[in-house]
């Protein structure tokens, strides 16, 4: 059957083209090279090189302006005033460097004076005890001070594996892995959970290590307003609509929150967040540094506080420097999740492993948490609620976030004039809380903290005096703290 005339013409041209350029054709590369065609190519290249070699070098056009005289040059040099590389820092803006000499339970010797320590996250009083020091000393005698290598090479010791096993059992998760440095834990875990093709949704109030992890992941990151579930749904709907419009392929999706937010002290609404993440088919990562050992009937953290079981939250990580009184961090979850961290978590792969004595110290604290949780947690929550409720009554001060009475992270703000619900912002408020903290230390022997935030932070939290409440406070000490805060605020605020 003959083809229509246009197709017949195209067929003829295609045959002629194939005869010329196909195998055996005169313009086929093999035929061309066999018949010394390479000489033509080499000749062209030599011609190009010769042309470039003979080109004149670039010469800038001569300026029509007259050159400066020596006198004019001297005058300009005398008049020139260099600007400082950085602006002058006022004395009140300089951070106060305090020297800690020793720590003994609730008290510490700082700058030569014994003070009540409300700047340490040792919420349960399990860190730095005589028993823990004895355990650490015994470990140093057996293993030495360091582990001398990353976990994947020759830095894994039996105490690391035992600690991972104990944390996994305590958290009721299949697997756990530990990291040598707490700030690197979440900053390593997040990038291992995604890449530039993936989507991550995070609370804008998350702490700096989480923000760094999100940046390092290179994922498309979207932020929702702090602890605002309606705004979280809004962001998820917008992301979903954009995906449908652009017909993007499937990717990994992760929501990132903290159990207790370090920068604000309030508790994440994990019950609502869990329902939302199930609705929109996202995974959930919860950073539990300040909620591990604090929330839940057994101290397992914010997930237990809201009744979430193992596996319902895909990734849980936390520092061991708070309630476990050690150094480093851990991540728990399903076997696939944790095994992937051992292969892709930069803080695990490229860092020297946790010194053995810190691993056994954390084990000791974890055992104490298991046995004493029912006694320690009610005391801790009672102390937190008492301080929060009483500080709210002090004129000029504000403790935000009602309903977070169990949180031991209390941020005390300066209330705006005539308001008990709006906190003051700006450099003036920062100076006031710093002065209150200085008076508490110098006059009342109470050590607190005034957080300083980086210009790289997503949002700048309101200026605050941060108090970290331990379970070991008694009624008398709580009374002293309240009296001291009243006195310091009255002295500064009038």
Secondary structure, DSSP 8 states (H G I E B T S, - for coil): ----HHHHHHHHHHHHHHHHHSTTSTTSHHHHHHTTHHHHHHHHHHHHHHHHHHS--------SS----HHHHHHHHHH-----SS----GGGS-----EEEEETTEEEETTEEEEE-S---TTS-TT-HHHHHHHHHHHHHH-S---SBTTTT---HHHHHHHHHHHHHHT-SEEEEES-HHHHHHHHHHHT--TTSEEEEETT--HHHHHHHHHHT-EEEEE-TT-HHHHHHHHHHHHHHHHHHT-----EEEEEESB-TTT--B--HHHHHHHHHHHT-EEEEE-TTTTTTSSTTS--HHHHTT--BTTBSEEEEESSSTT-SS-EEEEE-HHHHHHHHHH-HHHHSSB---HHHHHHHHHHHHHHHHHHHHHHHHHHHHHHHHHHHHTTSTTEEE--TT-TT-SEEEEEEB-TT-SS-B--SHHHHHHHHHHHHHHHHTT-EE-B-----TTSSS-----EEEE--TT--HHHHHHHHHHHHHHHHHHH-
